[in-house]
Amino acid sequence: MGLFRLLFWIAIIAAAFWLWRRFTRPAPRRPQAPDESAQPIVRCEQCGVHIPRVHALSLDQHWYCSQAHLEQGRKSGER
Ligand SMILES: [Zn+2]
């Protein structure tokens, strides 16, 4: 009878532990600050190099890697 009670309590404790683990499992956190590696990549219209969009210059829905290429792209776009 003692063994049965011991197994009973082990089962209760195991179940309680499982439930505790289940409810205290850390939720997947989404950092507010954008990750550098998660930045969208854009392509320079002038030279075709791929750069993070935060470092790119935009003009009329086109992206450029530098001010010089932006100027070149604007001149070639005018015609
Ligand atoms: Zn470029």
PDB file of the backbone (N, CA, C, O) and the ligand in Angstrom, with CONECT records:
HET     ZN  A 101       1
ATOM      1  N   MET A   1       0.831  -1.206   0.000  1.00  0.00           N
ATOM      2  CA  MET A   1       0.000   0.000   0.000  1.00  0.00           C
ATOM      3  C   MET A   1       0.863   1.253   0.000  1.00  0.00           C
ATOM      4  O   MET A   1       0.521   2.259  -0.621  1.00  0.00           O
ATOM      5  N   GLY A   2       1.986   1.178   0.703  1.00  0.00           N
ATOM      6  CA  GLY A   2       2.879   2.322   0.751  1.00  0.00           C
ATOM      7  C   GLY A   2       3.437   2.648  -0.623  1.00  0.00           C
ATOM      8  O   GLY A   2       3.552   3.815  -0.996  1.00  0.00           O
ATOM      9  N   LEU A   3       3.788   1.591  -1.387  1.00  0.00           N
ATOM     10  CA  LEU A   3       4.323   1.795  -2.734  1.00  0.00           C
ATOM     11  C   LEU A   3       3.288   2.458  -3.639  1.00  0.00           C
ATOM     12  O   LEU A   3       3.615   3.347  -4.425  1.00  0.00           O
ATOM     13  N   PHE A   4       2.056   2.025  -3.523  1.00  0.00           N
ATOM     14  CA  PHE A   4       0.988   2.597  -4.338  1.00  0.00           C
ATOM     15  C   PHE A   4       0.831   4.089  -4.055  1.00  0.00           C
ATOM     16  O   PHE A   4       0.691   4.895  -4.975  1.00  0.00           O
ATOM     17  N   ARG A   5       0.856   4.445  -2.767  1.00  0.00           N
ATOM     18  CA  ARG A   5       0.726   5.868  -2.409  1.00  0.00           C
ATOM     19  C   ARG A   5       1.911   6.671  -2.922  1.00  0.00           C
ATOM     20  O   ARG A   5       1.755   7.810  -3.364  1.00  0.00           O
ATOM     21  N   LEU A   6       3.093   6.074  -2.861  1.00  0.00           N
ATOM     22  CA  LEU A   6       4.285   6.759  -3.363  1.00  0.00           C
ATOM     23  C   LEU A   6       4.156   7.029  -4.862  1.00  0.00           C
ATOM     24  O   LEU A   6       4.431   8.135  -5.329  1.00  0.00           O
ATOM     25  N   LEU A   7       3.732   6.000  -5.613  1.00  0.00           N
ATOM     26  CA  LEU A   7       3.549   6.187  -7.052  1.00  0.00           C
ATOM     27  C   LEU A   7       2.474   7.234  -7.339  1.00  0.00           C
ATOM     28  O   LEU A   7       2.593   8.023  -8.277  1.00  0.00           O
ATOM     29  N   PHE A   8       1.422   7.228  -6.517  1.00  0.00           N
ATOM     30  CA  PHE A   8       0.340   8.200  -6.683  1.00  0.00           C
ATOM     31  C   PHE A   8       0.878   9.620  -6.545  1.00  0.00           C
ATOM     32  O   PHE A   8       0.576  10.491  -7.361  1.00  0.00           O
ATOM     33  N   TRP A   9       1.671   9.842  -5.513  1.00  0.00           N
ATOM     34  CA  TRP A   9       2.223  11.175  -5.292  1.00  0.00           C
ATOM     35  C   TRP A   9       3.225  11.568  -6.368  1.00  0.00           C
ATOM     36  O   TRP A   9       3.293  12.729  -6.772  1.00  0.00           O
ATOM     37  N   ILE A  10       3.998  10.595  -6.827  1.00  0.00           N
ATOM     38  CA  ILE A  10       4.948  10.892  -7.917  1.00  0.00           C
ATOM     39  C   ILE A  10       4.176  11.340  -9.166  1.00  0.00           C
ATOM     40  O   ILE A  10       4.584  12.269  -9.864  1.00  0.00           O
ATOM     41  N   ALA A  11       3.051  10.659  -9.433  1.00  0.00           N
ATOM     42  CA  ALA A  11       2.243  11.029 -10.596  1.00  0.00           C
ATOM     43  C   ALA A  11       1.684  12.439 -10.432  1.00  0.00           C
ATOM     44  O   ALA A  11       1.687  13.226 -11.379  1.00  0.00           O
ATOM     45  N   ILE A  12       1.207  12.756  -9.236  1.00  0.00           N
ATOM     46  CA  ILE A  12       0.657  14.101  -8.971  1.00  0.00           C
ATOM     47  C   ILE A  12       1.737  15.164  -9.162  1.00  0.00           C
ATOM     48  O   ILE A  12       1.509  16.193  -9.799  1.00  0.00           O
ATOM     49  N   ILE A  13       2.910  14.901  -8.602  1.00  0.00           N
ATOM     50  CA  ILE A  13       4.001  15.881  -8.688  1.00  0.00           C
ATOM     51  C   ILE A  13       4.460  16.037 -10.143  1.00  0.00           C
ATOM     52  O   ILE A  13       4.747  17.144 -10.600  1.00  0.00           O
ATOM     53  N   ALA A  14       4.524  14.918 -10.851  1.00  0.00           N
ATOM     54  CA  ALA A  14       4.932  14.993 -12.257  1.00  0.00           C
ATOM     55  C   ALA A  14       3.929  15.805 -13.074  1.00  0.00           C
ATOM     56  O   ALA A  14       4.313  16.609 -13.923  1.00  0.00           O
ATOM     57  N   ALA A  15       2.650  15.588 -12.809  1.00  0.00           N
ATOM     58  CA  ALA A  15       1.608  16.336 -13.521  1.00  0.00           C
ATOM     59  C   ALA A  15       1.688  17.824 -13.183  1.00  0.00           C
ATOM     60  O   ALA A  15       1.576  18.679 -14.061  1.00  0.00           O
ATOM     61  N   ALA A  16       1.884  18.119 -11.899  1.00  0.00           N
ATOM     62  CA  ALA A  16       1.991  19.517 -11.475  1.00  0.00           C
ATOM     63  C   ALA A  16       3.214  20.169 -12.105  1.00  0.00           C
ATOM     64  O   ALA A  16       3.155  21.315 -12.551  1.00  0.00           O
ATOM     65  N   PHE A  17       4.310  19.443 -12.140  1.00  0.00           N
ATOM     66  CA  PHE A  17       5.531  19.972 -12.749  1.00  0.00           C
ATOM     67  C   PHE A  17       5.331  20.225 -14.243  1.00  0.00           C
ATOM     68  O   PHE A  17       5.792  21.229 -14.784  1.00  0.00           O
ATOM     69  N   TRP A  18       4.638  19.299 -14.893  1.00  0.00           N
ATOM     70  CA  TRP A  18       4.386  19.451 -16.336  1.00  0.00           C
ATOM     71  C   TRP A  18       3.526  20.690 -16.602  1.00  0.00           C
ATOM     72  O   TRP A  18       3.789  21.462 -17.524  1.00  0.00           O
ATOM     73  N   LEU A  19       2.485  20.860 -15.763  1.00  0.00           N
ATOM     74  CA  LEU A  19       1.625  22.033 -15.927  1.00  0.00           C
ATOM     75  C   LEU A  19       2.396  23.324 -15.659  1.00  0.00           C
ATOM     76  O   LEU A  19       2.225  24.323 -16.358  1.00  0.00           O
ATOM     77  N   TRP A  20       3.250  23.284 -14.630  1.00  0.00           N
ATOM     78  CA  TRP A  20       4.039  24.470 -14.282  1.00  0.00           C
ATOM     79  C   TRP A  20       4.974  24.842 -15.426  1.00  0.00           C
ATOM     80  O   TRP A  20       5.112  26.014 -15.779  1.00  0.00           O
ATOM     81  N   ARG A  21       5.615  23.821 -16.001  1.00  0.00           N
ATOM     82  CA  ARG A  21       6.509  24.067 -17.149  1.00  0.00           C
ATOM     83  C   ARG A  21       5.735  24.640 -18.316  1.00  0.00           C
ATOM     84  O   ARG A  21       6.215  25.518 -19.033  1.00  0.00           O
ATOM     85  N   ARG A  22       4.521  24.127 -18.495  1.00  0.00           N
ATOM     86  CA  ARG A  22       3.699  24.535 -19.617  1.00  0.00           C
ATOM     87  C   ARG A  22       3.301  26.007 -19.501  1.00  0.00           C
ATOM     88  O   ARG A  22       3.300  26.726 -20.501  1.00  0.00           O
ATOM     89  N   PHE A  23       2.962  26.463 -18.291  1.00  0.00           N
ATOM     90  CA  PHE A  23       2.487  27.833 -18.111  1.00  0.00           C
ATOM     91  C   PHE A  23       3.621  28.829 -17.931  1.00  0.00           C
ATOM     92  O   PHE A  23       3.443  30.024 -18.165  1.00  0.00           O
ATOM     93  N   THR A  24       4.787  28.346 -17.518  1.00  0.00           N
ATOM     94  CA  THR A  24       5.897  29.273 -17.311  1.00  0.00           C
ATOM     95  C   THR A  24       6.858  29.279 -18.493  1.00  0.00           C
ATOM     96  O   THR A  24       7.921  29.895 -18.432  1.00  0.00           O
ATOM     97  N   ARG A  25       6.485  28.598 -19.556  1.00  0.00           N
ATOM     98  CA  ARG A  25       7.351  28.588 -20.733  1.00  0.00           C
ATOM     99  C   ARG A  25       7.459  30.010 -21.286  1.00  0.00           C
ATOM    100  O   ARG A  25       6.432  30.648 -21.519  1.00  0.00           O
ATOM    101  N   PRO A  26       8.653  30.513 -21.499  1.00  0.00           N
ATOM    102  CA  PRO A  26       8.780  31.899 -21.979  1.00  0.00           C
ATOM    103  C   PRO A  26       8.205  32.039 -23.384  1.00  0.00           C
ATOM    104  O   PRO A  26       8.482  31.242 -24.281  1.00  0.00           O
ATOM    105  N   ALA A  27       7.407  33.068 -23.535  1.00  0.00           N
ATOM    106  CA  ALA A  27       6.812  33.335 -24.837  1.00  0.00           C
ATOM    107  C   ALA A  27       7.894  33.849 -25.780  1.00  0.00           C
ATOM    108  O   ALA A  27       8.824  34.530 -25.347  1.00  0.00           O
ATOM    109  N   PRO A  28       7.779  33.530 -27.056  1.00  0.00           N
ATOM    110  CA  PRO A  28       8.765  34.061 -28.012  1.00  0.00           C
ATOM    111  C   PRO A  28       8.700  35.572 -28.066  1.00  0.00           C
ATOM    112  O   PRO A  28       7.658  36.159 -28.355  1.00  0.00           O
ATOM    113  N   ARG A  29       9.826  36.184 -27.783  1.00  0.00           N
ATOM    114  CA  ARG A  29       9.867  37.648 -27.702  1.00  0.00           C
ATOM    115  C   ARG A  29      10.190  38.253 -29.061  1.00  0.00           C
ATOM    116  O   ARG A  29      11.035  37.750 -29.802  1.00  0.00           O
ATOM    117  N   ARG A  30       9.503  39.337 -29.366  1.00  0.00           N
ATOM    118  CA  ARG A  30       9.787  40.069 -30.598  1.00  0.00           C
ATOM    119  C   ARG A  30      10.436  41.390 -30.217  1.00  0.00           C
ATOM    120  O   ARG A  30       9.768  42.274 -29.679  1.00  0.00           O
ATOM    121  N   PRO A  31      11.690  41.533 -30.481  1.00  0.00           N
ATOM    122  CA  PRO A  31      12.362  42.784 -30.107  1.00  0.00           C
ATOM    123  C   PRO A  31      11.772  43.957 -30.866  1.00  0.00           C
ATOM    124  O   PRO A  31      11.450  43.860 -32.050  1.00  0.00           O
ATOM    125  N   GLN A  32      11.639  45.069 -30.156  1.00  0.00           N
ATOM    126  CA  GLN A  32      11.081  46.271 -30.769  1.00  0.00           C
ATOM    127  C   GLN A  32      12.069  46.885 -31.764  1.00  0.00           C
ATOM    128  O   GLN A  32      11.690  47.336 -32.845  1.00  0.00           O
ATOM    129  N   ALA A  33      13.327  46.891 -31.374  1.00  0.00           N
ATOM    130  CA  ALA A  33      14.338  47.462 -32.257  1.00  0.00           C
ATOM    131  C   ALA A  33      14.564  46.527 -33.447  1.00  0.00           C
ATOM    132  O   ALA A  33      14.771  45.329 -33.256  1.00  0.00           O
ATOM    133  N   PRO A  34      14.529  47.048 -34.644  1.00  0.00           N
ATOM    134  CA  PRO A  34      14.724  46.181 -35.814  1.00  0.00           C
ATOM    135  C   PRO A  34      16.136  45.628 -35.854  1.00  0.00           C
ATOM    136  O   PRO A  34      17.112  46.338 -35.613  1.00  0.00           O
ATOM    137  N   ASP A  35      16.217  44.366 -36.160  1.00  0.00           N
ATOM    138  CA  ASP A  35      17.519  43.705 -36.224  1.00  0.00           C
ATOM    139  C   ASP A  35      18.213  44.078 -37.533  1.00  0.00           C
ATOM    140  O   ASP A  35      17.583  44.153 -38.589  1.00  0.00           O
ATOM    141  N   GLU A  36      19.493  44.303 -37.442  1.00  0.00           N
ATOM    142  CA  GLU A  36      20.262  44.703 -38.629  1.00  0.00           C
ATOM    143  C   GLU A  36      20.179  43.638 -39.723  1.00  0.00           C
ATOM    144  O   GLU A  36      20.067  43.961 -40.905  1.00  0.00           O
ATOM    145  N   SER A  37      20.235  42.381 -39.323  1.00  0.00           N
ATOM    146  CA  SER A  37      20.205  41.307 -40.307  1.00  0.00           C
ATOM    147  C   SER A  37      18.812  41.120 -40.891  1.00  0.00           C
ATOM    148  O   SER A  37      18.659  40.485 -41.934  1.00  0.00           O
ATOM    149  N   ALA A  38      17.791  41.667 -40.229  1.00  0.00           N
ATOM    150  CA  ALA A  38      16.421  41.502 -40.716  1.00  0.00           C
ATOM    151  C   ALA A  38      15.994  42.666 -41.604  1.00  0.00           C
ATOM    152  O   ALA A  38      14.843  42.729 -42.035  1.00  0.00           O
ATOM    153  N   GLN A  39      16.912  43.582 -41.876  1.00  0.00           N
ATOM    154  CA  GLN A  39      16.555  44.728 -42.697  1.00  0.00           C
ATOM    155  C   GLN A  39      16.302  44.287 -44.136  1.00  0.00           C
ATOM    156  O   GLN A  39      16.989  43.406 -44.654  1.00  0.00           O
ATOM    157  N   PRO A  40      15.317  44.903 -44.771  1.00  0.00           N
ATOM    158  CA  PRO A  40      15.100  44.596 -46.180  1.00  0.00           C
ATOM    159  C   PRO A  40      16.261  45.092 -47.025  1.00  0.00           C
ATOM    160  O   PRO A  40      16.845  46.143 -46.763  1.00  0.00           O
ATOM    161  N   ILE A  41      16.573  44.323 -48.024  1.00  0.00           N
ATOM    162  CA  ILE A  41      17.691  44.649 -48.909  1.00  0.00           C
ATOM    163  C   ILE A  41      17.128  45.229 -50.202  1.00  0.00           C
ATOM    164  O   ILE A  41      16.151  44.724 -50.754  1.00  0.00           O
ATOM    165  N   VAL A  42      17.758  46.289 -50.668  1.00  0.00           N
ATOM    166  CA  VAL A  42      17.350  46.902 -51.938  1.00  0.00           C
ATOM    167  C   VAL A  42      18.546  46.892 -52.893  1.00  0.00           C
ATOM    168  O   VAL A  42      19.695  46.714 -52.487  1.00  0.00           O
ATOM    169  N   ARG A  43      18.238  47.085 -54.153  1.00  0.00           N
ATOM    170  CA  ARG A  43      19.270  47.028 -55.178  1.00  0.00           C
ATOM    171  C   ARG A  43      19.460  48.421 -55.761  1.00  0.00           C
ATOM    172  O   ARG A  43      18.496  49.115 -56.086  1.00  0.00           O
ATOM    173  N   CYS A  44      20.713  48.812 -55.886  1.00  0.00           N
ATOM    174  CA  CYS A  44      21.023  50.100 -56.486  1.00  0.00           C
ATOM    175  C   CYS A  44      20.662  50.061 -57.958  1.00  0.00           C
ATOM    176  O   CYS A  44      21.074  49.158 -58.686  1.00  0.00           O
ATOM    177  N   GLU A  45      19.887  51.050 -58.393  1.00  0.00           N
ATOM    178  CA  GLU A  45      19.452  51.082 -59.789  1.00  0.00           C
ATOM    179  C   GLU A  45      20.619  51.359 -60.731  1.00  0.00           C
ATOM    180  O   GLU A  45      20.561  51.028 -61.915  1.00  0.00           O
ATOM    181  N   GLN A  46      21.667  51.961 -60.206  1.00  0.00           N
ATOM    182  CA  GLN A  46      22.763  52.382 -61.065  1.00  0.00           C
ATOM    183  C   GLN A  46      23.812  51.285 -61.222  1.00  0.00           C
ATOM    184  O   GLN A  46      24.198  50.956 -62.344  1.00  0.00           O
ATOM    185  N   CYS A  47      24.268  50.725 -60.123  1.00  0.00           N
ATOM    186  CA  CYS A  47      25.352  49.751 -60.197  1.00  0.00           C
ATOM    187  C   CYS A  47      24.901  48.339 -59.825  1.00  0.00           C
ATOM    188  O   CYS A  47      25.654  47.384 -60.011  1.00  0.00           O
ATOM    189  N   GLY A  48      23.691  48.197 -59.306  1.00  0.00           N
ATOM    190  CA  GLY A  48      23.154  46.871 -59.047  1.00  0.00           C
ATOM    191  C   GLY A  48      23.612  46.235 -57.750  1.00  0.00           C
ATOM    192  O   GLY A  48      23.326  45.065 -57.499  1.00  0.00           O
ATOM    193  N   VAL A  49      24.318  46.989 -56.925  1.00  0.00           N
ATOM    194  CA  VAL A  49      24.785  46.424 -55.664  1.00  0.00           C
ATOM    195  C   VAL A  49      23.611  46.320 -54.687  1.00  0.00           C
ATOM    196  O   VAL A  49      22.709  47.159 -54.695  1.00  0.00           O
ATOM    197  N   HIS A  50      23.634  45.298 -53.858  1.00  0.00           N
ATOM    198  CA  HIS A  50      22.566  45.095 -52.876  1.00  0.00           C
ATOM    199  C   HIS A  50      23.011  45.660 -51.537  1.00  0.00           C
ATOM    200  O   HIS A  50      24.088  45.333 -51.037  1.00  0.00           O
ATOM    201  N   ILE A  51      22.171  46.509 -50.963  1.00  0.00           N
ATOM    202  CA  ILE A  51      22.502  47.172 -49.699  1.00  0.00           C
ATOM    203  C   ILE A  51      21.264  47.179 -48.809  1.00  0.00           C
ATOM    204  O   ILE A  51      20.142  47.113 -49.309  1.00  0.00           O
ATOM    205  N   PRO A  52      21.462  47.260 -47.479  1.00  0.00           N
ATOM    206  CA  PRO A  52      20.308  47.419 -46.584  1.00  0.00           C
ATOM    207  C   PRO A  52      19.561  48.714 -46.886  1.00  0.00           C
ATOM    208  O   PRO A  52      20.169  49.744 -47.178  1.00  0.00           O
ATOM    209  N   ARG A  53      18.238  48.645 -46.812  1.00  0.00           N
ATOM    210  CA  ARG A  53      17.431  49.793 -47.207  1.00  0.00           C
ATOM    211  C   ARG A  53      17.688  51.018 -46.324  1.00  0.00           C
ATOM    212  O   ARG A  53      17.526  52.154 -46.771  1.00  0.00           O
ATOM    213  N   VAL A  54      18.091  50.781 -45.055  1.00  0.00           N
ATOM    214  CA  VAL A  54      18.353  51.918 -44.161  1.00  0.00           C
ATOM    215  C   VAL A  54      19.536  52.736 -44.636  1.00  0.00           C
ATOM    216  O   VAL A  54      19.634  53.923 -44.325  1.00  0.00           O
ATOM    217  N   HIS A  55      20.457  52.104 -45.402  1.00  0.00           N
ATOM    218  CA  HIS A  55      21.635  52.816 -45.879  1.00  0.00           C
ATOM    219  C   HIS A  55      21.448  53.304 -47.310  1.00  0.00           C
ATOM    220  O   HIS A  55      22.340  53.944 -47.866  1.00  0.00           O
ATOM    221  N   ALA A  56      20.305  53.012 -47.908  1.00  0.00           N
ATOM    222  CA  ALA A  56      20.104  53.358 -49.307  1.00  0.00           C
ATOM    223  C   ALA A  56      19.423  54.712 -49.429  1.00  0.00           C
ATOM    224  O   ALA A  56      18.774  55.180 -48.494  1.00  0.00           O
ATOM    225  N   LEU A  57      19.577  55.328 -50.580  1.00  0.00           N
ATOM    226  CA  LEU A  57      18.916  56.592 -50.898  1.00  0.00           C
ATOM    227  C   LEU A  57      17.821  56.304 -51.908  1.00  0.00           C
ATOM    228  O   LEU A  57      18.032  55.565 -52.870  1.00  0.00           O
ATOM    229  N   SER A  58      16.654  56.887 -51.690  1.00  0.00           N
ATOM    230  CA  SER A  58      15.515  56.595 -52.559  1.00  0.00           C
ATOM    231  C   SER A  58      15.163  57.814 -53.383  1.00  0.00           C
ATOM    232  O   SER A  58      15.283  58.952 -52.928  1.00  0.00           O
ATOM    233  N   LEU A  59      14.730  57.559 -54.595  1.00  0.00           N
ATOM    234  CA  LEU A  59      14.261  58.620 -55.487  1.00  0.00           C
ATOM    235  C   LEU A  59      13.243  58.007 -56.444  1.00  0.00           C
ATOM    236  O   LEU A  59      13.575  57.125 -57.236  1.00  0.00           O
ATOM    237  N   ASP A  60      12.024  58.473 -56.364  1.00  0.00           N
ATOM    238  CA  ASP A  60      10.967  58.017 -57.265  1.00  0.00           C
ATOM    239  C   ASP A  60      10.871  56.498 -57.279  1.00  0.00           C
ATOM    240  O   ASP A  60      10.863  55.881 -58.344  1.00  0.00           O
ATOM    241  N   GLN A  61      10.798  55.903 -56.111  1.00  0.00           N
ATOM    242  CA  GLN A  61      10.622  54.462 -55.953  1.00  0.00           C
ATOM    243  C   GLN A  61      11.831  53.670 -56.426  1.00  0.00           C
ATOM    244  O   GLN A  61      11.754  52.448 -56.549  1.00  0.00           O
ATOM    245  N   HIS A  62      12.947  54.344 -56.694  1.00  0.00           N
ATOM    246  CA  HIS A  62      14.188  53.654 -57.027  1.00  0.00           C
ATOM    247  C   HIS A  62      15.169  53.857 -55.876  1.00  0.00           C
ATOM    248  O   HIS A  62      15.109  54.849 -55.150  1.00  0.00           O
ATOM    249  N   TRP A  63      16.057  52.907 -55.735  1.00  0.00           N
ATOM    250  CA  TRP A  63      17.017  52.944 -54.632  1.00  0.00           C
ATOM    251  C   TRP A  63      18.421  53.041 -55.185  1.00  0.00           C
ATOM    252  O   TRP A  63      18.745  52.464 -56.224  1.00  0.00           O
ATOM    253  N   TYR A  64      19.249  53.784 -54.466  1.00  0.00           N
ATOM    254  CA  TYR A  64      20.626  53.992 -54.894  1.00  0.00           C
ATOM    255  C   TYR A  64      21.553  53.818 -53.703  1.00  0.00           C
ATOM    256  O   TYR A  64      21.185  54.105 -52.564  1.00  0.00           O
ATOM    257  N   CYS A  65      22.765  53.343 -53.984  1.00  0.00           N
ATOM    258  CA  CYS A  65      23.707  53.046 -52.912  1.00  0.00           C
ATOM    259  C   CYS A  65      24.400  54.308 -52.429  1.00  0.00           C
ATOM    260  O   CYS A  65      24.897  54.334 -51.303  1.00  0.00           O
ATOM    261  N   SER A  66      24.447  55.351 -53.242  1.00  0.00           N
ATOM    262  CA  SER A  66      25.176  56.565 -52.862  1.00  0.00           C
ATOM    263  C   SER A  66      24.528  57.764 -53.531  1.00  0.00           C
ATOM    264  O   SER A  66      23.707  57.633 -54.439  1.00  0.00           O
ATOM    265  N   GLN A  67      24.923  58.936 -53.055  1.00  0.00           N
ATOM    266  CA  GLN A  67      24.403  60.188 -53.621  1.00  0.00           C
ATOM    267  C   GLN A  67      24.790  60.318 -55.090  1.00  0.00           C
ATOM    268  O   GLN A  67      24.000  60.784 -55.910  1.00  0.00           O
ATOM    269  N   ALA A  68      26.034  59.896 -55.421  1.00  0.00           N
ATOM    270  CA  ALA A  68      26.498  59.995 -56.807  1.00  0.00           C
ATOM    271  C   ALA A  68      25.623  59.156 -57.736  1.00  0.00           C
ATOM    272  O   ALA A  68      25.236  59.609 -58.814  1.00  0.00           O
ATOM    273  N   HIS A  69      25.322  57.950 -57.317  1.00  0.00           N
ATOM    274  CA  HIS A  69      24.486  57.095 -58.161  1.00  0.00           C
ATOM    275  C   HIS A  69      23.058  57.610 -58.223  1.00  0.00           C
ATOM    276  O   HIS A  69      22.374  57.438 -59.232  1.00  0.00           O
ATOM    277  N   LEU A  70      22.605  58.244 -57.141  1.00  0.00           N
ATOM    278  CA  LEU A  70      21.271  58.848 -57.171  1.00  0.00           C
ATOM    279  C   LEU A  70      21.230  59.949 -58.227  1.00  0.00           C
ATOM    280  O   LEU A  70      20.278  60.048 -59.000  1.00  0.00           O
ATOM    281  N   GLU A  71      22.287  60.782 -58.246  1.00  0.00           N
ATOM    282  CA  GLU A  71      22.342  61.866 -59.248  1.00  0.00           C
ATOM    283  C   GLU A  71      22.387  61.278 -60.659  1.00  0.00           C
ATOM    284  O   GLU A  71      21.683  61.745 -61.554  1.00  0.00           O
ATOM    285  N   GLN A  72      23.210  60.259 -60.850  1.00  0.00           N
ATOM    286  CA  GLN A  72      23.294  59.624 -62.177  1.00  0.00           C
ATOM    287  C   GLN A  72      21.958  59.035 -62.583  1.00  0.00           C
ATOM    288  O   GLN A  72      21.534  59.152 -63.733  1.00  0.00           O
ATOM    289  N   GLY A  73      21.298  58.399 -61.621  1.00  0.00           N
ATOM    290  CA  GLY A  73      20.007  57.804 -61.931  1.00  0.00           C
ATOM    291  C   GLY A  73      18.953  58.836 -62.276  1.00  0.00           C
ATOM    292  O   GLY A  73      18.100  58.612 -63.135  1.00  0.00           O
ATOM    293  N   ARG A  74      19.024  59.979 -61.590  1.00  0.00           N
ATOM    294  CA  ARG A  74      18.064  61.032 -61.888  1.00  0.00           C
ATOM    295  C   ARG A  74      18.308  61.616 -63.273  1.00  0.00           C
ATOM    296  O   ARG A  74      17.361  61.890 -64.010  1.00  0.00           O
ATOM    297  N   LYS A  75      19.594  61.808 -63.633  1.00  0.00           N
ATOM    298  CA  LYS A  75      19.916  62.355 -64.955  1.00  0.00           C
ATOM    299  C   LYS A  75      19.497  61.393 -66.061  1.00  0.00           C
ATOM    300  O   LYS A  75      18.909  61.801 -67.063  1.00  0.00           O
ATOM    301  N   SER A  76      19.805  60.119 -65.871  1.00  0.00           N
ATOM    302  CA  SER A  76      19.433  59.152 -66.905  1.00  0.00           C
ATOM    303  C   SER A  76      17.925  58.987 -66.970  1.00  0.00           C
ATOM    304  O   SER A  76      17.382  58.640 -68.020  1.00  0.00           O
ATOM    305  N   GLY A  77      17.245  59.232 -65.858  1.00  0.00           N
ATOM    306  CA  GLY A  77      15.786  59.094 -65.868  1.00  0.00           C
ATOM    307  C   GLY A  77      15.089  60.269 -66.534  1.00  0.00           C
ATOM    308  O   GLY A  77      13.968  60.128 -67.024  1.00  0.00           O
ATOM    309  N   GLU A  78      15.752  61.450 -66.558  1.00  0.00           N
ATOM    310  CA  GLU A  78      15.103  62.619 -67.121  1.00  0.00           C
ATOM    311  C   GLU A  78      14.980  62.514 -68.644  1.00  0.00           C
ATOM    312  O   GLU A  78      13.880  62.504 -69.196  1.00  0.00           O
ATOM    313  N   ARG A  79      16.116  62.438 -69.293  1.00  0.00           N
ATOM    314  CA  ARG A  79      16.163  62.307 -70.760  1.00  0.00           C
ATOM    315  C   ARG A  79      15.551  63.536 -71.440  1.00  0.00           C
ATOM    316  O   ARG A  79      15.503  63.603 -72.668  1.00  0.00           O
TER     317      ARG A  79
HETATM  318 ZN    ZN A 101      25.258  52.151 -56.853  1.00  0.00          ZN2+
END
